[in-house]
C-alpha cells in the first residue's frame, strides 16, 4: 500500500440503480480525504481508498448512513 493511503471495504444494501450510485459517489467524494470509490454490485461491496490522516472509515460509514443506505458489517 502507498504511504498516506488506506483501503476500506463494507457491504451496503439498497444500491439498486444508477441514481443510487451517483448519490453515493457524490456524497463520498465530498469527504476530504476520500481518494477513490468503487462498487461491486454482485457482492454489494463498496471499496474506498482514503487518506487516514483526513478521514476515517467511521466518517465514511456515517456519511453513507446519513443518505439512507444500510451498511452490513462483516
mmCIF file as gemmi writes it, N, C-alpha and C atoms, coordinates in Angstrom:
data_model
loop_
_atom_site.group_PDB
_atom_site.id
_atom_site.type_symbol
_atom_site.label_atom_id
_atom_site.label_alt_id
_atom_site.label_comp_id
_atom_site.label_asym_id
_atom_site.label_entity_id
_atom_site.label_seq_id
_atom_site.pdbx_PDB_ins_code
_atom_site.Cartn_x
_atom_site.Cartn_y
_atom_site.Cartn_z
_atom_site.occupancy
_atom_site.B_iso_or_equiv
_atom_site.pdbx_formal_charge
_atom_site.auth_seq_id
_atom_site.auth_asym_id
_atom_site.pdbx_PDB_model_num
ATOM 1 N N . UNK Axp A 1 ? 0.842 -1.172 0 1 0 ? 1 A 1
ATOM 2 C CA . UNK Axp A 1 ? 0 0 0 1 0 ? 1 A 1
ATOM 3 C C . UNK Axp A 1 ? 0.891 1.24 0 1 0 ? 1 A 1
ATOM 4 N N . UNK Axp A 2 ? 0.483 2.253 -0.724 1 0 ? 2 A 1
ATOM 5 C CA . UNK Axp A 2 ? 1.214 3.506 -0.813 1 0 ? 2 A 1
ATOM 6 C C . UNK Axp A 2 ? 1.054 4.269 0.494 1 0 ? 2 A 1
ATOM 7 N N . UNK Axp A 3 ? 2.154 4.861 0.958 1 0 ? 3 A 1
ATOM 8 C CA . UNK Axp A 3 ? 2.099 5.622 2.202 1 0 ? 3 A 1
ATOM 9 C C . UNK Axp A 3 ? 1.07 6.75 2.089 1 0 ? 3 A 1
ATOM 10 N N . UNK Axp A 4 ? 0.312 6.957 3.152 1 0 ? 4 A 1
ATOM 11 C CA . UNK Axp A 4 ? -0.703 8.002 3.157 1 0 ? 4 A 1
ATOM 12 C C . UNK Axp A 4 ? -2.053 7.557 2.636 1 0 ? 4 A 1
ATOM 13 N N . UNK Axp A 5 ? -2.137 6.311 2.206 1 0 ? 5 A 1
ATOM 14 C CA . UNK Axp A 5 ? -3.409 5.79 1.705 1 0 ? 5 A 1
ATOM 15 C C . UNK Axp A 5 ? -3.801 4.551 2.484 1 0 ? 5 A 1
ATOM 16 N N . UNK Axp A 6 ? -5.085 4.421 2.716 1 0 ? 6 A 1
ATOM 17 C CA . UNK Axp A 6 ? -5.634 3.22 3.344 1 0 ? 6 A 1
ATOM 18 C C . UNK Axp A 6 ? -6.796 2.748 2.49 1 0 ? 6 A 1
ATOM 19 N N . UNK Axp A 7 ? -7.171 1.496 2.685 1 0 ? 7 A 1
ATOM 20 C CA . UNK Axp A 7 ? -8.296 0.926 1.944 1 0 ? 7 A 1
ATOM 21 C C . UNK Axp A 7 ? -9.307 0.369 2.925 1 0 ? 7 A 1
ATOM 22 N N . UNK Axp A 8 ? -10.561 0.57 2.602 1 0 ? 8 A 1
ATOM 23 C CA . UNK Axp A 8 ? -11.626 0.025 3.421 1 0 ? 8 A 1
ATOM 24 C C . UNK Axp A 8 ? -12.689 -0.585 2.538 1 0 ? 8 A 1
ATOM 25 N N . UNK Axp A 9 ? -13.421 -1.518 3.099 1 0 ? 9 A 1
ATOM 26 C CA . UNK Axp A 9 ? -14.499 -2.17 2.355 1 0 ? 9 A 1
ATOM 27 C C . UNK Axp A 9 ? -15.653 -2.436 3.314 1 0 ? 9 A 1
ATOM 28 N N . UNK Axp A 10 ? -16.864 -2.29 2.812 1 0 ? 10 A 1
ATOM 29 C CA . UNK Axp A 10 ? -18.044 -2.62 3.591 1 0 ? 10 A 1
ATOM 30 C C . UNK Axp A 10 ? -19.151 -3.012 2.632 1 0 ? 10 A 1
ATOM 31 N N . UNK Axp A 11 ? -20.139 -3.745 3.163 1 0 ? 11 A 1
ATOM 32 C CA . UNK Axp A 11 ? -21.307 -4.134 2.362 1 0 ? 11 A 1
ATOM 33 C C . UNK Axp A 11 ? -22.413 -3.142 2.602 1 0 ? 11 A 1
ATOM 34 N N . UNK Axp A 12 ? -23.235 -2.961 1.592 1 0 ? 12 A 1
ATOM 35 C CA . UNK Axp A 12 ? -24.307 -1.978 1.671 1 0 ? 12 A 1
ATOM 36 C C . UNK Axp A 12 ? -25.572 -2.556 1.041 1 0 ? 12 A 1
ATOM 37 N N . UNK Axp A 13 ? -26.701 -2.164 1.577 1 0 ? 13 A 1
ATOM 38 C CA . UNK Axp A 13 ? -27.989 -2.542 0.994 1 0 ? 13 A 1
ATOM 39 C C . UNK Axp A 13 ? -28.576 -1.345 0.265 1 0 ? 13 A 1
ATOM 40 N N . UNK Axp A 14 ? -29.515 -1.602 -0.611 1 0 ? 14 A 1
ATOM 41 C CA . UNK Axp A 14 ? -30.292 -0.576 -1.308 1 0 ? 14 A 1
ATOM 42 C C . UNK Axp A 14 ? -29.566 0.065 -2.486 1 0 ? 14 A 1
ATOM 43 N N . UNK Axp A 15 ? -28.453 -0.46 -2.928 1 0 ? 15 A 1
ATOM 44 C CA . UNK Axp A 15 ? -27.771 0.076 -4.104 1 0 ? 15 A 1
ATOM 45 C C . UNK Axp A 15 ? -28.315 -0.654 -5.323 1 0 ? 15 A 1
ATOM 46 N N . UNK Axp A 16 ? -29.403 -0.132 -5.886 1 0 ? 16 A 1
ATOM 47 C CA . UNK Axp A 16 ? -30.034 -0.88 -6.962 1 0 ? 16 A 1
ATOM 48 C C . UNK Axp A 16 ? -30.315 -0.068 -8.224 1 0 ? 16 A 1
ATOM 49 N N . UNK Axp A 17 ? -29.73 1.146 -8.316 1 0 ? 17 A 1
ATOM 50 C CA . UNK Axp A 17 ? -29.955 1.916 -9.534 1 0 ? 17 A 1
ATOM 51 C C . UNK Axp A 17 ? -28.822 2.912 -9.753 1 0 ? 17 A 1
ATOM 52 N N . UNK Axp A 18 ? -28.783 3.485 -10.947 1 0 ? 18 A 1
ATOM 53 C CA . UNK Axp A 18 ? -27.735 4.458 -11.282 1 0 ? 18 A 1
ATOM 54 C C . UNK Axp A 18 ? -27.843 5.704 -10.406 1 0 ? 18 A 1
ATOM 55 N N . UNK Axp A 19 ? -29.056 6.086 -10.039 1 0 ? 19 A 1
ATOM 56 C CA . UNK Axp A 19 ? -29.243 7.239 -9.165 1 0 ? 19 A 1
ATOM 57 C C . UNK Axp A 19 ? -28.615 7.011 -7.796 1 0 ? 19 A 1
ATOM 58 N N . UNK Axp A 20 ? -28.757 5.797 -7.285 1 0 ? 20 A 1
ATOM 59 C CA . UNK Axp A 20 ? -28.14 5.445 -6.001 1 0 ? 20 A 1
ATOM 60 C C . UNK Axp A 20 ? -26.622 5.569 -6.097 1 0 ? 20 A 1
ATOM 61 N N . UNK Axp A 21 ? -26.075 5.086 -7.194 1 0 ? 21 A 1
ATOM 62 C CA . UNK Axp A 21 ? -24.638 5.148 -7.398 1 0 ? 21 A 1
ATOM 63 C C . UNK Axp A 21 ? -24.158 6.591 -7.438 1 0 ? 21 A 1
ATOM 64 N N . UNK Axp A 22 ? -24.853 7.439 -8.18 1 0 ? 22 A 1
ATOM 65 C CA . UNK Axp A 22 ? -24.463 8.857 -8.265 1 0 ? 22 A 1
ATOM 66 C C . UNK Axp A 22 ? -24.527 9.53 -6.896 1 0 ? 22 A 1
ATOM 67 N N . UNK Axp A 23 ? -25.579 9.247 -6.157 1 0 ? 23 A 1
ATOM 68 C CA . UNK Axp A 23 ? -25.726 9.831 -4.824 1 0 ? 23 A 1
ATOM 69 C C . UNK Axp A 23 ? -24.586 9.401 -3.92 1 0 ? 23 A 1
ATOM 70 N N . UNK Axp A 24 ? -24.266 8.121 -3.952 1 0 ? 24 A 1
ATOM 71 C CA . UNK Axp A 24 ? -23.19 7.59 -3.117 1 0 ? 24 A 1
ATOM 72 C C . UNK Axp A 24 ? -21.853 8.221 -3.491 1 0 ? 24 A 1
ATOM 73 N N . UNK Axp A 25 ? -21.551 8.248 -4.784 1 0 ? 25 A 1
ATOM 74 C CA . UNK Axp A 25 ? -20.278 8.818 -5.23 1 0 ? 25 A 1
ATOM 75 C C . UNK Axp A 25 ? -20.172 10.293 -4.856 1 0 ? 25 A 1
ATOM 76 N N . UNK Axp A 26 ? -21.224 11.03 -5.106 1 0 ? 26 A 1
ATOM 77 C CA . UNK Axp A 26 ? -21.226 12.465 -4.798 1 0 ? 26 A 1
ATOM 78 C C . UNK Axp A 26 ? -20.982 12.688 -3.303 1 0 ? 26 A 1
ATOM 79 N N . UNK Axp A 27 ? -21.644 11.909 -2.481 1 0 ? 27 A 1
ATOM 80 C CA . UNK Axp A 27 ? -21.507 12.037 -1.033 1 0 ? 27 A 1
ATOM 81 C C . UNK Axp A 27 ? -20.094 11.695 -0.568 1 0 ? 27 A 1
ATOM 82 N N . UNK Axp A 28 ? -19.571 10.582 -1.038 1 0 ? 28 A 1
ATOM 83 C CA . UNK Axp A 28 ? -18.258 10.148 -0.563 1 0 ? 28 A 1
ATOM 84 C C . UNK Axp A 28 ? -17.125 11.029 -1.075 1 0 ? 28 A 1
ATOM 85 N N . UNK Axp A 29 ? -17.217 11.478 -2.323 1 0 ? 29 A 1
ATOM 86 C CA . UNK Axp A 29 ? -16.159 12.34 -2.849 1 0 ? 29 A 1
ATOM 87 C C . UNK Axp A 29 ? -16.172 13.736 -2.225 1 0 ? 29 A 1
ATOM 88 N N . UNK Axp A 30 ? -17.252 14.113 -1.561 1 0 ? 30 A 1
ATOM 89 C CA . UNK Axp A 30 ? -17.282 15.381 -0.837 1 0 ? 30 A 1
ATOM 90 C C . UNK Axp A 30 ? -16.458 15.321 0.442 1 0 ? 30 A 1
ATOM 91 N N . UNK Axp A 31 ? -16.215 14.112 0.942 1 0 ? 31 A 1
ATOM 92 C CA . UNK Axp A 31 ? -15.432 13.959 2.165 1 0 ? 31 A 1
ATOM 93 C C . UNK Axp A 31 ? -13.961 14.218 1.869 1 0 ? 31 A 1
ATOM 94 N N . UNK Axp A 32 ? -13.382 15.158 2.583 1 0 ? 32 A 1
ATOM 95 C CA . UNK Axp A 32 ? -11.958 15.454 2.416 1 0 ? 32 A 1
ATOM 96 C C . UNK Axp A 32 ? -11.148 14.224 2.802 1 0 ? 32 A 1
ATOM 97 N N . UNK Axp A 33 ? -10.34 13.752 1.898 1 0 ? 33 A 1
ATOM 98 C CA . UNK Axp A 33 ? -9.513 12.589 2.172 1 0 ? 33 A 1
ATOM 99 C C . UNK Axp A 33 ? -9.93 11.344 1.406 1 0 ? 33 A 1
ATOM 100 N N . UNK Axp A 34 ? -11.131 11.323 0.841 1 0 ? 34 A 1
ATOM 101 C CA . UNK Axp A 34 ? -11.551 10.179 0.025 1 0 ? 34 A 1
ATOM 102 C C . UNK Axp A 34 ? -10.89 10.315 -1.344 1 0 ? 34 A 1
ATOM 103 N N . UNK Axp A 35 ? -10.156 9.292 -1.733 1 0 ? 35 A 1
ATOM 104 C CA . UNK Axp A 35 ? -9.375 9.316 -2.973 1 0 ? 35 A 1
ATOM 105 C C . UNK Axp A 35 ? -10.082 8.584 -4.102 1 0 ? 35 A 1
ATOM 106 N N . UNK Axp A 36 ? -10.643 7.413 -3.798 1 0 ? 36 A 1
ATOM 107 C CA . UNK Axp A 36 ? -11.301 6.618 -4.828 1 0 ? 36 A 1
ATOM 108 C C . UNK Axp A 36 ? -12.404 5.779 -4.201 1 0 ? 36 A 1
ATOM 109 N N . UNK Axp A 37 ? -13.462 5.559 -4.97 1 0 ? 37 A 1
ATOM 110 C CA . UNK Axp A 37 ? -14.59 4.738 -4.527 1 0 ? 37 A 1
ATOM 111 C C . UNK Axp A 37 ? -14.986 3.834 -5.679 1 0 ? 37 A 1
ATOM 112 N N . UNK Axp A 38 ? -15.223 2.558 -5.39 1 0 ? 38 A 1
ATOM 113 C CA . UNK Axp A 38 ? -15.728 1.648 -6.415 1 0 ? 38 A 1
ATOM 114 C C . UNK Axp A 38 ? -16.722 0.692 -5.773 1 0 ? 38 A 1
ATOM 115 N N . UNK Axp A 39 ? -17.556 0.082 -6.623 1 0 ? 39 A 1
ATOM 116 C CA . UNK Axp A 39 ? -18.62 -0.802 -6.154 1 0 ? 39 A 1
ATOM 117 C C . UNK Axp A 39 ? -18.535 -2.14 -6.862 1 0 ? 39 A 1
ATOM 118 N N . UNK Axp A 40 ? -18.976 -3.178 -6.162 1 0 ? 40 A 1
ATOM 119 C CA . UNK Axp A 40 ? -19.196 -4.472 -6.774 1 0 ? 40 A 1
ATOM 120 C C . UNK Axp A 40 ? -20.659 -4.797 -6.515 1 0 ? 40 A 1
ATOM 121 N N . UNK Axp A 41 ? -21.477 -4.676 -7.566 1 0 ? 41 A 1
ATOM 122 C CA . UNK Axp A 41 ? -22.922 -4.862 -7.4 1 0 ? 41 A 1
ATOM 123 C C . UNK Axp A 41 ? -23.303 -6.309 -7.108 1 0 ? 41 A 1
ATOM 124 N N . UNK Axp A 42 ? -22.478 -7.248 -7.5 1 0 ? 42 A 1
ATOM 125 C CA . UNK Axp A 42 ? -22.777 -8.662 -7.254 1 0 ? 42 A 1
ATOM 126 C C . UNK Axp A 42 ? -22.652 -8.986 -5.769 1 0 ? 42 A 1
ATOM 127 N N . UNK Axp A 43 ? -21.607 -8.439 -5.123 1 0 ? 43 A 1
ATOM 128 C CA . UNK Axp A 43 ? -21.378 -8.72 -3.705 1 0 ? 43 A 1
ATOM 129 C C . UNK Axp A 43 ? -21.895 -7.616 -2.788 1 0 ? 43 A 1
ATOM 130 N N . UNK Axp A 44 ? -22.404 -6.525 -3.372 1 0 ? 44 A 1
ATOM 131 C CA . UNK Axp A 44 ? -22.893 -5.374 -2.613 1 0 ? 44 A 1
ATOM 132 C C . UNK Axp A 44 ? -21.798 -4.705 -1.784 1 0 ? 44 A 1
ATOM 133 N N . UNK Axp A 45 ? -20.562 -4.781 -2.269 1 0 ? 45 A 1
ATOM 134 C CA . UNK Axp A 45 ? -19.448 -4.196 -1.523 1 0 ? 45 A 1
ATOM 135 C C . UNK Axp A 45 ? -19.035 -2.852 -2.101 1 0 ? 45 A 1
ATOM 136 N N . UNK Axp A 46 ? -18.661 -1.956 -1.184 1 0 ? 46 A 1
ATOM 137 C CA . UNK Axp A 46 ? -18.137 -0.645 -1.535 1 0 ? 46 A 1
ATOM 138 C C . UNK Axp A 46 ? -16.675 -0.629 -1.101 1 0 ? 46 A 1
ATOM 139 N N . UNK Axp A 47 ? -15.791 -0.24 -2.023 1 0 ? 47 A 1
ATOM 140 C CA . UNK Axp A 47 ? -14.357 -0.165 -1.747 1 0 ? 47 A 1
ATOM 141 C C . UNK Axp A 47 ? -13.949 1.304 -1.74 1 0 ? 47 A 1
ATOM 142 N N . UNK Axp A 48 ? -13.248 1.706 -0.688 1 0 ? 48 A 1
ATOM 143 C CA . UNK Axp A 48 ? -12.856 3.11 -0.546 1 0 ? 48 A 1
ATOM 144 C C . UNK Axp A 48 ? -11.353 3.193 -0.306 1 0 ? 48 A 1
ATOM 145 N N . UNK Axp A 49 ? -10.684 4.049 -1.081 1 0 ? 49 A 1
ATOM 146 C CA . UNK Axp A 49 ? -9.287 4.388 -0.839 1 0 ? 49 A 1
ATOM 147 C C . UNK Axp A 49 ? -9.314 5.792 -0.253 1 0 ? 49 A 1
ATOM 148 N N . UNK Axp A 50 ? -8.624 5.963 0.868 1 0 ? 50 A 1
ATOM 149 C CA . UNK Axp A 50 ? -8.709 7.241 1.566 1 0 ? 50 A 1
ATOM 150 C C . UNK Axp A 50 ? -7.407 7.576 2.287 1 0 ? 50 A 1
ATOM 151 N N . UNK Axp A 51 ? -7.282 8.842 2.669 1 0 ? 51 A 1
ATOM 152 C CA . UNK Axp A 51 ? -6.149 9.314 3.452 1 0 ? 51 A 1
ATOM 153 C C . UNK Axp A 51 ? -6.567 9.277 4.919 1 0 ? 51 A 1
ATOM 154 N N . UNK Axp A 52 ? -5.986 8.354 5.714 1 0 ? 52 A 1
ATOM 155 C CA . UNK Axp A 52 ? -6.421 8.205 7.098 1 0 ? 52 A 1
ATOM 156 C C . UNK Axp A 52 ? -6.078 9.392 7.998 1 0 ? 52 A 1
ATOM 157 N N . UNK Axp A 53 ? -5.269 10.29 7.505 1 0 ? 53 A 1
ATOM 158 C CA . UNK Axp A 53 ? -4.974 11.495 8.281 1 0 ? 53 A 1
ATOM 159 C C . UNK Axp A 53 ? -6.067 12.549 8.118 1 0 ? 53 A 1
ATOM 160 N N . UNK Axp A 54 ? -6.934 12.357 7.114 1 0 ? 54 A 1
ATOM 161 C CA . UNK Axp A 54 ? -8 13.326 6.847 1 0 ? 54 A 1
ATOM 162 C C . UNK Axp A 54 ? -9.393 12.788 7.132 1 0 ? 54 A 1
ATOM 163 N N . UNK Axp A 55 ? -9.586 11.495 6.974 1 0 ? 55 A 1
ATOM 164 C CA . UNK Axp A 55 ? -10.912 10.898 7.128 1 0 ? 55 A 1
ATOM 165 C C . UNK Axp A 55 ? -10.753 9.462 7.62 1 0 ? 55 A 1
ATOM 166 N N . UNK Axp A 56 ? -11.744 8.985 8.356 1 0 ? 56 A 1
ATOM 167 C CA . UNK Axp A 56 ? -11.72 7.598 8.846 1 0 ? 56 A 1
ATOM 168 C C . UNK Axp A 56 ? -12.833 6.798 8.167 1 0 ? 56 A 1
ATOM 169 N N . UNK Axp A 57 ? -12.751 5.492 8.289 1 0 ? 57 A 1
ATOM 170 C CA . UNK Axp A 57 ? -13.835 4.659 7.748 1 0 ? 57 A 1
ATOM 171 C C . UNK Axp A 57 ? -15.127 4.918 8.51 1 0 ? 57 A 1
ATOM 172 N N . UNK Axp A 58 ? -15.034 5.251 9.778 1 0 ? 58 A 1
ATOM 173 C CA . UNK Axp A 58 ? -16.244 5.608 10.525 1 0 ? 58 A 1
ATOM 174 C C . UNK Axp A 58 ? -16.908 6.841 9.922 1 0 ? 58 A 1
ATOM 175 N N . UNK Axp A 59 ? -16.102 7.834 9.51 1 0 ? 59 A 1
ATOM 176 C CA . UNK Axp A 59 ? -16.643 9.027 8.848 1 0 ? 59 A 1
ATOM 177 C C . UNK Axp A 59 ? -17.351 8.648 7.549 1 0 ? 59 A 1
ATOM 178 N N . UNK Axp A 60 ? -16.716 7.758 6.79 1 0 ? 60 A 1
ATOM 179 C CA . UNK Axp A 60 ? -17.278 7.312 5.513 1 0 ? 60 A 1
ATOM 180 C C . UNK Axp A 60 ? -18.615 6.608 5.758 1 0 ? 60 A 1
ATOM 181 N N . UNK Axp A 61 ? -18.638 5.695 6.708 1 0 ? 61 A 1
ATOM 182 C CA . UNK Axp A 61 ? -19.863 4.94 7.003 1 0 ? 61 A 1
ATOM 183 C C . UNK Axp A 61 ? -20.974 5.854 7.519 1 0 ? 61 A 1
ATOM 184 N N . UNK Axp A 62 ? -20.629 6.834 8.342 1 0 ? 62 A 1
ATOM 185 C CA . UNK Axp A 62 ? -21.638 7.777 8.839 1 0 ? 62 A 1
ATOM 186 C C . UNK Axp A 62 ? -22.257 8.56 7.682 1 0 ? 62 A 1
ATOM 187 N N . UNK Axp A 63 ? -21.432 8.966 6.722 1 0 ? 63 A 1
ATOM 188 C CA . UNK Axp A 63 ? -21.94 9.707 5.562 1 0 ? 63 A 1
ATOM 189 C C . UNK Axp A 63 ? -22.885 8.831 4.742 1 0 ? 63 A 1
ATOM 190 N N . UNK Axp A 64 ? -22.545 7.565 4.595 1 0 ? 64 A 1
ATOM 191 C CA . UNK Axp A 64 ? -23.378 6.629 3.84 1 0 ? 64 A 1
ATOM 192 C C . UNK Axp A 64 ? -24.719 6.423 4.545 1 0 ? 64 A 1
ATOM 193 N N . UNK Axp A 65 ? -24.672 6.238 5.843 1 0 ? 65 A 1
ATOM 194 C CA . UNK Axp A 65 ? -25.91 6.049 6.614 1 0 ? 65 A 1
ATOM 195 C C . UNK Axp A 65 ? -26.78 7.298 6.574 1 0 ? 65 A 1
ATOM 196 N N . UNK Axp A 66 ? -26.139 8.468 6.591 1 0 ? 66 A 1
ATOM 197 C CA . UNK Axp A 66 ? -26.882 9.728 6.602 1 0 ? 66 A 1
ATOM 198 C C . UNK Axp A 66 ? -27.737 9.916 5.35 1 0 ? 66 A 1
ATOM 199 N N . UNK Axp A 67 ? -27.294 9.352 4.218 1 0 ? 67 A 1
ATOM 200 C CA . UNK Axp A 67 ? -28.078 9.489 2.998 1 0 ? 67 A 1
ATOM 201 C C . UNK Axp A 67 ? -29.051 8.322 2.795 1 0 ? 67 A 1
ATOM 202 N N . UNK Axp A 68 ? -29.176 7.458 3.806 1 0 ? 68 A 1
ATOM 203 C CA . UNK Axp A 68 ? -30.236 6.458 3.804 1 0 ? 68 A 1
ATOM 204 C C . UNK Axp A 68 ? -29.872 5.046 3.409 1 0 ? 68 A 1
ATOM 205 N N . UNK Axp A 69 ? -28.599 4.753 3.253 1 0 ? 69 A 1
ATOM 206 C CA . UNK Axp A 69 ? -28.206 3.389 2.913 1 0 ? 69 A 1
ATOM 207 C C . UNK Axp A 69 ? -27.888 2.626 4.192 1 0 ? 69 A 1
ATOM 208 N N . UNK Axp A 70 ? -28.134 1.321 4.173 1 0 ? 70 A 1
ATOM 209 C CA . UNK Axp A 70 ? -27.844 0.479 5.317 1 0 ? 70 A 1
ATOM 210 C C . UNK Axp A 70 ? -26.543 -0.279 5.084 1 0 ? 70 A 1
ATOM 211 N N . UNK Axp A 71 ? -25.655 -0.19 6.054 1 0 ? 71 A 1
ATOM 212 C CA . UNK Axp A 71 ? -24.372 -0.875 5.988 1 0 ? 71 A 1
ATOM 213 C C . UNK Axp A 71 ? -24.494 -2.199 6.735 1 0 ? 71 A 1
ATOM 214 N N . UNK Axp A 72 ? -23.923 -3.239 6.131 1 0 ? 72 A 1
ATOM 215 C CA . UNK Axp A 72 ? -23.889 -4.554 6.759 1 0 ? 72 A 1
ATOM 216 C C . UNK Axp A 72 ? -22.451 -4.808 7.184 1 0 ? 72 A 1
ATOM 217 N N . UNK Axp A 73 ? -22.233 -4.906 8.473 1 0 ? 73 A 1
ATOM 218 C CA . UNK Axp A 73 ? -20.882 -5.187 8.982 1 0 ? 73 A 1
ATOM 219 C C . UNK Axp A 73 ? -20.549 -6.655 8.738 1 0 ? 73 A 1
ATOM 220 N N . UNK Axp A 74 ? -19.317 -6.911 8.381 1 0 ? 74 A 1
ATOM 221 C CA . UNK Axp A 74 ? -18.874 -8.311 8.211 1 0 ? 74 A 1
ATOM 222 C C . UNK Axp A 74 ? -17.511 -8.508 8.769 1 0 ? 74 A 1
